[in-house]
């Protein structure tokens, strides 16, 4: 019984540490354009980097134009397993919104929006 008590705290710590990573969602850690940032058009490159691997084939990027129109962006080749990339051409001056939805390798879906301006 005494030997079990010695190992119980260590086992609990291992279980709790593993539970946090198993239940984690993808967290956006870097974005281009930056939130509320301004970029020069007309060609815009979008790069989003997360804290975990992303399944780009099951993820989506949508661009909301100043007039409210929504257009899906075709993602380009992943520069790393933690990123998604896309580009848009002929962007005119105005305020836009990049809506993203990604599927992390752990199976969780995360969504967000990045407002930015094209000058």
PyMOL commands that set and color helices and strands:
alter all, ss='L'
color gray80, all
select helices_A, chain A and resi 2-22+56-58
alter helices_A, ss='H'
color red, helices_A
select strands_A, chain A and resi 28-32+37-39+44-50+60-64+70-73+83-88+94-103+109-118
alter strands_A, ss='S'
color yellow, strands_A
deselect
rebuild
show_as cartoon
